[in-house]
Amino acid sequence: MRFRVQDAKVALGERGDPWWEPTEEGRRERIAAAVRALLRHRDGTTICPSDAAKVVGGEQWRDLMETVRHVAAGMASEQQISITQKGELAEADAKGPIRLGPGLQL
């Protein structure tokens, strides 16, 4: 249960790198934590990558979309999450809209 609290606090910027002075690695950790926390909250359904970008980036969330997709690709390769497109499993580099879902290791 502690890992859930840790993910939520990292996603919100309460732990890890200061949210007002983010490093690239710290931002990637926040994105991964946001994805995990949002997926746990959704209880088996998928999220849009923009959901995680909005948690981490606030009003500048669009600037993070490429980074979110890269982080999601890494998480998918570790089977933490799945990437789908039109309801089917998709490759991490799929073009167009994708959804992020729970993986084997979430």
C-alpha distances in whole Angstrom, upper triangle without the diagonal:
4,5,5,7,9,10,11,13,15,16,17,19,17,17,19,22,24,24,28,28,26,27,27,24,22,23,22,19,18,20,17,14,16,17,13,12,15,15,11,13,16,15,17,20,21,21,24,24,26,23,21,24,24,21,22,26,27,30,31,28,31,32,28,29,30,28,25,27,27,23,23,25,24,20,22,24,21,20,17,19,22,25,27,31,32,30,30,29,30,31,29,32,33,35,35,32,29,25,22,20,17,18,18,15,13
4,5,5,6,9,10,11,12,14,15,16,15,13,15,19,21,21,25,26,24,25,25,22,20,21,20,17,16,18,16,13,15,16,13,12,16,16,13,15,18,18,20,22,23,23,25,24,26,23,20,23,24,20,21,24,25,29,30,27,30,31,27,28,29,26,24,26,26,22,22,25,23,20,23,24,21,21,17,20,23,26,28,32,34,32,32,30,31,31,29,32,34,36,35,32,29,26,23,21,19,20,19,16,14
4,5,5,6,9,10,10,12,14,15,14,12,14,17,19,20,23,24,22,22,22,19,17,18,17,14,14,15,13,10,12,13,10,10,13,14,11,14,17,16,18,20,20,20,22,21,23,20,18,21,21,18,18,22,24,27,27,25,28,28,24,25,26,23,21,23,23,19,19,21,19,16,19,21,17,17,14,16,20,22,25,29,31,29,29,27,28,28,25,29,30,32,32,29,26,23,20,18,16,16,16,13,11
4,5,5,6,9,10,11,12,14,14,13,15,18,20,19,23,24,22,23,23,20,18,18,17,14,13,14,12,9,10,12,8,7,10,11,8,10,13,13,15,17,18,17,20,19,21,18,16,19,19,16,17,20,21,25,26,23,26,26,23,24,25,22,20,22,22,19,18,21,20,17,19,21,18,18,14,15,19,21,24,27,29,27,28,26,27,27,25,28,29,31,30,27,24,21,18,17,14,16,16,14,11
4,5,5,6,9,10,11,12,11,10,13,16,17,17,21,22,21,22,22,20,17,18,18,14,13,15,14,10,11,13,11,9,12,14,11,12,16,16,18,20,20,19,22,21,22,19,16,19,19,15,16,20,21,24,25,23,26,27,23,24,26,23,21,24,24,20,20,24,22,19,22,24,21,21,17,19,22,24,27,30,32,30,31,29,30,30,27,30,31,33,32,29,27,24,21,20,18,19,20,17,14
4,5,5,6,8,10,11,9,8,10,13,15,15,19,20,18,19,19,17,14,15,15,11,11,13,12,8,10,13,11,9,13,14,13,14,17,18,20,21,21,20,22,20,21,19,16,18,19,15,15,19,20,24,24,22,25,25,22,23,24,21,19,22,22,18,19,22,20,17,20,22,19,20,16,18,22,24,26,29,32,30,31,29,29,29,26,29,30,32,32,29,26,24,20,20,18,19,20,17,14
4,6,5,6,9,10,10,9,10,13,15,14,18,19,17,18,17,15,13,13,12,9,8,10,8,5,7,9,7,6,10,11,10,12,15,15,17,18,18,16,18,17,18,15,12,15,16,12,12,16,18,21,21,19,22,22,19,20,21,18,16,18,19,15,15,18,17,14,17,19,17,17,14,15,18,20,23,26,28,27,27,25,25,25,23,25,27,28,28,25,23,20,17,16,15,16,17,15,12
4,6,5,6,9,9,9,11,14,15,14,17,19,17,19,19,17,14,14,14,11,9,11,10,7,7,10,9,6,9,11,10,10,14,15,17,18,18,16,18,17,17,14,12,14,14,10,11,15,16,19,20,18,21,22,19,20,22,19,17,20,20,17,17,21,20,17,20,22,20,20,16,17,20,21,24,26,28,27,28,27,27,27,24,27,28,29,28,25,23,20,17,17,16,18,20,17,14
4,5,5,6,5,6,9,11,12,11,15,16,15,17,18,16,13,13,14,11,9,12,12,8,9,13,12,10,12,15,14,14,17,19,21,22,21,19,20,19,19,16,14,16,15,11,11,15,16,19,20,18,22,22,19,21,23,20,18,21,22,18,19,23,21,19,22,24,22,23,19,20,23,24,27,29,32,30,31,30,30,30,27,29,30,31,30,28,26,23,21,21,20,21,23,20,17
4,5,5,6,5,6,9,10,9,13,14,12,13,14,12,9,10,11,8,6,9,9,6,8,11,11,10,12,15,15,15,18,20,21,22,21,18,19,17,17,15,12,14,14,11,10,13,15,18,18,17,20,19,16,18,20,17,15,19,18,15,17,20,18,16,20,22,20,21,17,18,21,22,25,28,30,29,30,28,28,27,24,26,28,29,28,26,24,22,19,20,19,20,22,19,16
4,6,8,8,9,11,11,10,13,15,12,14,14,13,10,9,10,8,5,7,8,5,5,8,9,8,10,12,13,13,16,18,19,19,18,15,16,14,14,12,9,10,11,7,7,10,12,15,16,14,17,17,14,16,17,15,13,16,17,14,15,18,17,15,18,21,19,20,16,16,19,20,23,25,27,26,27,26,25,25,22,24,25,26,25,23,21,19,16,17,17,19,21,19,16
4,6,8,10,11,10,8,12,14,12,15,16,15,12,11,13,11,8,10,12,9,8,12,12,10,12,15,15,14,17,20,22,21,20,17,18,16,15,13,10,11,11,7,7,10,10,14,15,14,17,18,15,17,20,17,15,19,20,17,18,21,21,19,22,25,23,24,20,20,23,23,26,27,30,29,30,29,28,28,25,27,28,29,27,25,23,21,19,20,20,22,24,22,19
4,5,7,7,6,5,9,10,9,12,14,13,9,9,12,10,7,10,12,10,10,14,14,13,15,18,18,18,21,23,25,24,23,20,20,18,17,16,13,13,13,9,8,11,12,15,15,15,18,18,15,18,20,17,16,20,20,17,19,22,21,20,23,25,24,25,21,22,25,25,28,30,32,32,33,31,30,30,26,28,29,30,29,27,25,24,21,23,23,24,26,23,21
4,7,8,8,8,11,12,12,15,17,16,12,13,15,12,10,13,15,12,12,16,16,14,16,19,19,19,22,24,26,26,25,22,23,21,21,18,16,16,16,12,11,14,15,18,19,18,22,21,19,22,24,20,19,23,23,20,22,25,24,22,25,27,26,26,23,24,27,28,30,32,35,34,35,33,33,32,29,31,32,33,32,30,28,26,24,25,24,26,27,24,22
4,7,7,9,12,13,12,13,15,13,10,12,13,10,9,13,13,11,12,16,15,14,17,19,19,19,23,24,26,27,25,23,24,22,22,20,17,17,18,14,13,16,17,21,20,20,23,22,19,22,23,20,19,23,22,19,21,24,22,20,24,25,23,25,21,22,26,27,30,32,35,34,35,33,32,31,28,30,32,33,33,31,29,27,24,24,23,25,26,23,20
4,6,8,11,11,9,10,12,10,7,9,11,8,8,12,12,11,13,16,16,15,18,20,20,21,24,25,27,27,26,24,24,21,21,20,17,17,18,15,13,15,17,21,20,19,22,21,18,21,21,18,18,21,20,17,19,22,20,19,23,24,22,24,20,22,25,26,29,32,35,34,34,32,31,30,26,28,30,32,32,30,28,26,24,25,24,24,26,22,20
4,6,8,7,6,7,10,9,5,8,11,9,9,12,14,13,14,17,18,18,20,22,23,24,26,28,29,29,27,25,24,21,21,20,17,17,18,15,12,14,16,19,18,18,21,19,17,20,20,17,17,21,19,17,20,22,20,20,24,25,23,25,22,24,27,27,30,32,35,35,35,33,32,30,27,28,30,31,31,30,28,27,25,26,26,26,28,25,23
4,5,5,6,9,12,12,8,10,13,12,11,14,16,15,15,19,20,19,21,24,24,24,27,29,31,30,28,25,25,22,21,21,18,17,17,15,12,13,15,17,17,17,20,19,17,20,21,18,19,22,22,19,22,25,23,23,26,28,27,28,25,26,29,29,32,34,37,37,37,35,34,33,29,30,32,33,32,31,29,28,26,28,28,29,31,28,25
4,6,5,9,11,12,9,8,12,11,9,12,15,14,13,17,18,17,19,22,23,22,25,27,29,28,26,23,22,19,18,17,15,14,13,11,9,9,11,14,13,14,17,15,14,17,19,16,16,20,20,18,20,23,22,22,25,27,26,27,24,25,27,27,30,31,34,34,35,33,32,31,27,28,30,30,29,28,27,26,24,26,26,27,30,27,25
4,6,10,12,14,11,11,15,15,13,15,18,17,17,20,22,21,22,25,26,26,28,31,32,31,29,26,25,22,20,20,17,16,15,14,11,11,12,14,13,15,18,16,15,19,20,18,19,22,22,21,23,26,25,25,28,30,29,31,28,28,30,30,32,34,36,37,38,36,34,33,30,30,32,32,31,30,29,28,27,29,30,31,33,31,28
4,7,10,12,9,10,13,14,13,15,18,18,18,21,23,22,23,26,27,27,30,32,33,32,30,27,26,23,21,21,19,17,17,16,13,12,14,16,15,16,18,16,15,19,20,17,18,22,21,20,23,25,24,24,28,29,28,30,27,28,30,30,33,34,37,37,38,36,34,33,29,29,31,31,31,30,29,29,27,30,30,31,33,30,28
4,7,8,6,6,10,10,10,12,14,15,15,18,20,20,21,23,25,25,27,29,30,30,27,24,23,20,19,19,16,14,15,14,10,10,13,15,13,14,16,14,12,16,17,14,15,18,17,16,19,21,20,21,24,25,25,26,24,24,27,26,29,31,34,34,34,32,30,29,25,26,28,28,28,27,26,26,24,26,27,28,30,27,25
4,5,5,6,9,10,10,12,14,15,16,18,20,21,22,24,26,27,28,30,31,30,28,25,24,20,20,20,17,15,17,16,12,13,16,18,16,16,18,15,13,16,16,13,15,18,16,15,18,20,18,19,23,23,23,25,23,24,26,26,29,30,34,34,34,31,30,28,24,24,27,27,28,27,26,26,24,26,27,27,29,26,25
4,5,5,6,9,10,11,12,14,15,17,19,20,21,23,25,26,27,29,29,28,26,23,21,18,18,19,16,14,16,16,12,13,16,18,15,15,16,13,11,14,13,9,12,14,12,11,15,16,15,17,20,20,20,23,21,21,23,23,26,27,31,31,31,28,26,24,20,21,23,24,25,24,23,23,22,24,24,25,27,24,23
4,5,5,6,9,10,11,12,14,15,17,18,20,21,23,24,26,27,28,27,25,22,22,18,19,19,16,15,18,16,13,14,18,20,18,17,18,16,13,15,14,11,12,15,12,11,14,15,13,14,18,18,18,20,18,19,22,22,25,27,31,31,30,27,26,24,20,21,24,25,26,25,23,23,21,23,23,23,24,21,21
4,5,5,6,9,10,10,12,14,15,16,18,20,21,22,24,26,27,26,24,22,21,18,18,18,14,14,16,14,11,12,16,18,16,16,18,16,13,16,16,12,13,16,14,12,15,17,15,16,19,20,19,21,19,20,22,23,26,28,31,31,31,28,27,25,22,23,25,26,27,25,24,23,21,23,22,23,24,22,20
4,5,5,6,9,10,10,12,14,15,16,18,20,21,22,25,25,24,22,19,18,14,15,15,11,10,12,11,8,9,12,15,13,12,14,12,9,12,12,9,10,13,12,10,13,15,14,15,18,19,19,21,18,18,21,20,23,25,28,28,29,26,25,23,19,20,23,23,23,22,21,20,18,21,21,22,24,21,20
4,5,5,6,9,10,11,12,14,15,17,18,20,21,23,23,22,20,17,17,13,14,14,11,10,13,12,9,11,15,17,15,13,15,13,10,11,11,7,8,10,9,7,10,12,11,11,14,15,15,17,15,15,18,17,21,23,26,26,26,23,22,20,16,18,20,21,22,20,19,18,16,18,18,19,21,18,17
4,5,5,6,8,10,11,12,14,15,17,18,20,21,22,22,20,18,18,15,16,15,11,12,15,12,10,13,16,19,17,15,18,16,13,14,15,11,10,13,12,9,11,14,12,11,15,16,15,16,14,15,18,18,22,24,27,27,27,24,23,22,18,20,22,24,24,23,20,19,16,18,17,18,19,17,15
4,5,5,6,9,10,10,12,14,15,16,18,20,21,21,18,16,16,13,14,13,9,10,11,9,7,10,13,16,15,13,15,15,11,13,14,11,10,13,13,10,12,15,14,13,16,18,17,18,15,15,18,19,22,24,27,26,27,25,24,23,19,21,23,24,24,22,20,18,16,17,17,18,21,18,16
4,5,5,6,9,10,10,12,14,15,16,19,19,18,16,13,13,10,10,10,6,7,10,8,6,9,12,15,14,11,13,13,9,10,11,8,6,10,10,7,9,12,12,11,14,16,15,16,13,13,15,15,18,20,23,23,23,21,20,19,16,18,19,20,20,18,16,15,13,15,15,16,19,17,15
4,5,5,6,9,10,11,12,14,15,17,17,17,15,13,13,11,13,12,8,10,13,11,10,13,16,19,17,15,16,16,12,13,13,10,8,10,10,7,7,11,9,8,11,13,12,13,10,10,13,14,17,20,23,22,22,20,19,18,15,17,19,21,21,19,16,15,11,13,12,13,15,13,11
4,5,5,6,8,10,11,12,14,16,16,17,15,14,15,13,14,12,9,11,13,10,10,13,15,19,18,16,18,18,14,15,16,14,11,14,14,10,11,14,13,11,14,16,14,15,11,12,15,16,19,22,25,24,24,22,22,21,18,21,22,24,24,21,19,16,13,14,13,14,16,14,11
4,5,5,6,8,10,10,12,14,15,15,13,11,12,10,11,8,5,8,9,7,7,11,13,16,16,13,15,16,13,13,15,13,10,13,14,11,11,15,14,12,15,18,16,16,13,12,15,16,18,20,23,22,23,21,21,21,18,20,21,22,21,19,17,14,12,13,13,15,17,15,12
4,6,5,6,9,10,11,12,13,12,10,8,9,8,10,8,6,9,11,9,10,13,15,18,17,14,16,17,13,13,14,12,9,11,12,9,8,12,12,9,11,15,14,13,10,9,11,12,14,17,19,18,19,17,17,18,15,18,18,20,19,16,14,11,8,9,9,11,14,13,10
4,6,5,6,9,10,11,11,12,11,10,12,12,14,11,9,13,14,12,13,16,18,21,21,18,20,20,17,16,18,16,12,14,15,12,10,14,13,10,12,15,13,12,8,8,11,13,16,19,21,20,20,18,19,19,17,20,21,23,22,19,16,13,10,9,8,10,12,10,7
4,6,5,6,9,10,12,12,12,11,13,13,14,11,9,13,13,10,12,16,16,20,20,17,20,21,18,18,20,18,14,16,18,14,13,17,17,13,15,18,17,16,12,12,15,16,18,21,23,21,23,21,22,22,20,23,23,25,24,21,18,15,12,12,11,13,15,13,10
4,5,5,6,9,10,10,9,7,10,10,11,8,8,11,11,9,12,15,15,18,19,16,18,20,17,16,18,17,13,15,17,15,13,17,17,14,15,19,18,16,13,12,14,15,16,18,20,19,20,19,20,21,19,22,22,23,21,18,16,12,10,10,10,13,16,15,11
4,5,5,6,7,7,7,7,10,11,13,10,10,14,14,13,15,18,19,22,22,18,20,22,18,17,19,18,14,15,17,15,12,15,16,13,13,17,16,14,11,9,11,12,14,16,18,16,18,16,18,19,17,20,20,22,21,17,14,11,8,7,6,10,13,12,9
4,5,5,7,9,10,10,14,15,16,13,13,16,17,15,17,20,21,24,24,21,23,25,21,21,23,21,17,19,20,17,15,18,18,15,16,19,17,15,12,11,13,15,17,20,21,19,20,19,21,22,21,24,24,26,24,21,18,15,12,10,8,11,13,12,8
4,5,8,9,10,10,13,15,16,12,12,16,16,14,16,19,19,22,23,20,23,24,22,21,23,22,18,20,22,19,17,21,21,18,19,22,21,18,15,14,16,17,18,21,22,20,22,21,23,24,23,26,25,27,25,21,19,15,13,12,11,14,16,16,12
4,6,5,7,8,11,14,15,12,13,16,16,15,18,20,20,23,24,20,22,24,22,20,23,22,18,19,22,19,17,20,21,18,18,21,20,18,15,13,14,15,16,18,18,16,19,19,20,22,21,24,23,24,23,19,16,13,11,9,10,13,16,16,12
4,6,9,11,14,16,18,15,16,19,19,18,21,24,24,26,27,24,25,28,25,23,25,24,21,21,23,21,18,21,21,18,18,21,20,17,14,13,14,16,16,19,20,17,19,18,21,23,22,25,24,26,25,21,18,15,13,10,9,12,14,14,11
4,7,10,13,15,18,15,16,20,20,19,22,24,25,27,28,24,25,27,24,23,24,24,20,20,22,20,17,19,20,16,16,19,18,15,13,11,11,13,13,16,16,14,15,15,17,20,20,23,22,24,22,19,16,12,10,7,6,10,12,13,10
4,7,10,13,15,13,14,18,18,18,20,23,23,25,25,22,23,25,22,20,22,22,18,18,21,19,16,18,20,17,16,19,19,16,14,11,11,12,11,14,14,11,13,14,16,19,18,21,20,21,19,16,13,10,9,6,8,11,14,15,13
4,7,10,12,10,12,15,16,16,18,20,21,22,23,19,19,22,19,17,19,19,15,15,17,16,13,15,17,14,13,17,18,15,13,10,9,9,9,11,12,10,12,12,13,16,15,18,16,18,16,13,10,6,5,4,7,11,14,15,13
4,6,8,7,8,11,12,12,15,16,17,19,19,15,16,18,16,14,16,16,12,12,16,14,11,14,16,14,14,18,18,16,14,11,11,10,10,12,13,12,14,14,15,16,15,17,16,17,15,11,9,6,5,6,9,13,16,17,14
4,5,5,8,9,10,12,14,14,15,16,16,13,13,15,13,10,13,14,10,10,14,13,11,14,16,15,14,18,19,18,16,12,12,10,10,11,12,13,15,14,14,15,14,15,14,14,12,8,7,5,6,9,12,15,19,19,17
4,5,6,7,9,10,11,12,14,15,14,10,10,12,10,7,10,10,6,7,10,10,8,11,14,12,13,16,17,16,15,12,12,10,11,12,14,15,16,15,14,14,12,13,13,13,12,9,7,7,7,10,13,15,19,18,16
4,5,5,6,9,10,10,11,12,11,7,8,10,9,7,10,11,8,9,13,12,11,14,17,16,17,20,21,20,18,15,16,14,14,15,17,17,19,19,17,18,15,16,15,15,13,10,10,9,10,13,16,18,22,22,19
4,5,5,7,9,10,10,12,12,9,11,13,11,10,13,13,10,12,15,14,12,16,18,16,17,20,21,20,17,15,15,14,15,16,18,18,20,19,19,20,17,19,18,18,16,13,12,10,10,12,15,17,21,20,17
4,5,5,6,8,10,12,12,9,11,12,9,9,12,11,7,10,12,11,10,14,15,13,15,18,18,18,15,13,15,14,16,17,19,19,21,20,19,19,16,18,18,18,17,14,13,11,10,12,14,16,20,18,16
4,5,5,6,8,10,9,5,7,8,6,6,10,9,7,10,12,11,11,15,16,15,17,20,20,20,18,16,17,16,18,18,21,21,23,21,20,20,17,18,18,18,16,14,14,13,12,15,17,19,23,22,19
4,5,5,5,7,8,5,8,10,9,9,13,12,10,13,16,15,15,18,19,18,20,23,23,23,20,19,20,19,20,20,22,23,25,24,23,23,20,21,21,20,19,16,16,15,15,17,19,22,25,24,21
4,6,6,9,10,8,11,13,10,12,15,13,11,15,16,14,15,18,19,18,20,23,22,22,19,18,20,19,21,22,24,24,26,25,24,24,21,22,23,23,21,19,18,16,15,17,18,21,24,22,19
4,6,9,9,7,11,11,8,11,13,11,10,14,15,13,14,17,18,17,19,22,22,22,19,18,20,20,22,23,26,26,27,25,24,24,21,22,23,23,22,20,19,17,16,18,19,21,24,22,20
4,6,5,4,8,8,7,9,12,11,10,14,15,14,16,19,19,19,22,24,24,25,22,21,22,21,23,24,26,27,28,27,25,25,22,22,23,22,21,19,19,19,18,21,22,24,27,26,23
4,5,5,9,10,10,12,15,14,14,17,19,18,19,22,23,22,24,27,27,27,24,23,24,23,25,25,27,28,29,29,27,27,24,25,25,24,22,20,20,20,19,22,24,26,29,28,25
4,6,8,9,11,12,16,16,15,18,20,20,21,24,25,25,26,29,30,30,27,25,26,25,26,26,28,29,31,30,29,28,25,25,26,24,22,20,21,21,21,24,26,29,32,31,28
4,6,6,7,10,13,13,13,16,17,17,19,21,23,23,25,27,28,28,26,24,25,24,25,25,27,28,30,29,27,26,23,23,23,22,20,19,20,20,21,24,26,28,31,30,27
4,5,5,7,10,10,10,13,15,15,15,18,20,20,21,24,25,25,23,21,22,20,21,21,23,25,26,25,23,23,20,20,20,19,18,16,16,17,17,20,22,24,28,26,24
4,5,5,9,10,10,12,14,15,16,18,20,20,21,24,25,25,24,21,22,19,20,20,22,24,25,24,22,22,19,18,18,17,15,14,15,16,17,20,23,25,28,28,25
4,6,7,8,10,12,13,14,16,17,19,20,21,23,25,26,24,22,23,21,22,22,24,26,27,26,23,22,19,18,19,17,17,16,17,18,19,22,24,26,29,28,26
4,6,5,6,9,10,10,12,14,15,16,18,20,21,22,20,19,19,18,20,20,23,24,25,23,21,20,16,16,17,17,16,15,15,16,16,19,21,22,25,24,22
4,5,5,6,9,10,10,12,14,15,16,18,20,20,19,17,17,15,16,16,19,21,21,20,17,17,13,13,14,13,12,11,12,13,13,17,19,20,24,23,21
4,5,5,6,9,10,11,13,14,15,17,19,20,19,17,17,15,17,17,20,21,21,20,17,15,12,11,12,12,12,12,12,14,14,18,20,21,24,23,22
4,5,5,6,8,10,11,12,14,15,17,18,17,16,17,15,18,18,22,23,22,20,18,16,12,12,14,15,15,15,14,15,14,17,19,19,22,21,20
4,5,5,6,9,10,10,12,14,15,16,14,13,14,12,15,16,19,20,20,18,16,15,11,12,13,14,14,13,11,12,11,14,16,16,20,19,17
4,5,5,6,9,10,10,12,14,15,14,12,12,10,12,13,17,17,17,15,13,11,8,8,10,11,11,11,9,10,10,13,15,16,19,18,17
4,5,5,6,9,10,11,13,14,14,13,13,12,15,16,20,20,19,17,14,12,8,9,11,13,14,14,13,13,12,15,17,16,19,18,18
4,5,5,6,9,10,11,12,11,11,12,12,15,17,20,20,20,17,15,13,10,11,14,16,17,16,13,13,11,14,14,14,17,15,15
4,5,5,6,9,10,10,9,7,8,8,11,14,17,17,16,13,12,11,7,10,12,14,15,13,10,10,8,10,11,11,14,13,13
4,5,5,6,9,10,10,9,9,8,11,14,17,17,16,13,10,8,5,8,10,13,14,14,11,12,10,12,13,12,14,14,14
4,5,5,6,9,9,9,10,11,14,17,21,20,19,15,14,11,8,11,14,16,18,18,15,15,12,14,14,12,14,13,13
4,5,5,6,5,6,8,9,13,16,20,19,17,14,14,12,10,13,15,18,19,18,14,13,10,11,10,9,11,9,10
4,5,5,6,5,5,7,10,14,17,16,14,11,10,9,7,11,13,16,17,16,13,12,9,9,9,7,9,10,10
4,5,8,8,9,10,13,16,20,19,16,13,12,10,8,12,14,17,19,19,16,15,13,13,13,10,11,11,12
4,5,8,10,12,15,19,22,20,19,15,15,13,12,15,17,21,22,21,18,17,14,13,12,9,9,8,10
4,5,7,10,13,17,20,17,16,12,13,13,12,15,17,20,21,20,16,15,12,10,9,5,5,6,8
4,7,10,14,17,20,18,17,14,15,14,13,17,18,21,22,20,16,14,10,9,7,5,6,4,5
4,7,10,13,16,14,14,11,12,12,11,14,15,18,18,16,12,10,7,6,5,4,7,7,7
4,6,10,13,11,10,7,8,9,9,13,12,15,16,14,10,8,6,5,6,5,8,10,10
4,7,10,9,8,6,6,7,7,10,9,12,12,10,7,6,5,6,9,9,12,14,13
4,7,6,5,4,5,8,9,11,9,11,11,9,6,5,6,7,10,11,14,16,16
4,5,5,6,6,9,10,11,8,9,8,7,5,6,9,11,14,15,18,20,19
4,6,8,9,12,14,15,11,12,10,8,8,8,11,12,16,17,20,23,22
4,7,9,13,14,16,13,14,13,11,9,8,10,10,13,14,17,20,19
4,6,10,12,14,11,14,13,12,10,10,11,11,13,14,16,19,19
4,7,9,12,10,13,14,13,10,9,10,10,12,11,13,16,16
4,6,8,6,10,11,11,8,9,10,11,14,13,15,18,18
4,5,5,9,11,12,10,11,11,13,15,14,16,18,18
4,6,9,11,11,9,11,10,12,14,13,16,17,17
4,6,9,11,10,12,13,16,18,17,20,21,21
4,7,8,7,11,12,15,18,17,20,22,22
4,7,8,12,14,17,20,20,24,25,24
4,6,10,13,16,20,21,24,25,24
4,7,10,13,17,19,22,23,22
4,7,10,13,15,18,20,18
4,7,10,12,16,17,15
4,7,9,13,14,12
4,6,10,11,9
4,7,8,6
4,6,6
4,6
4
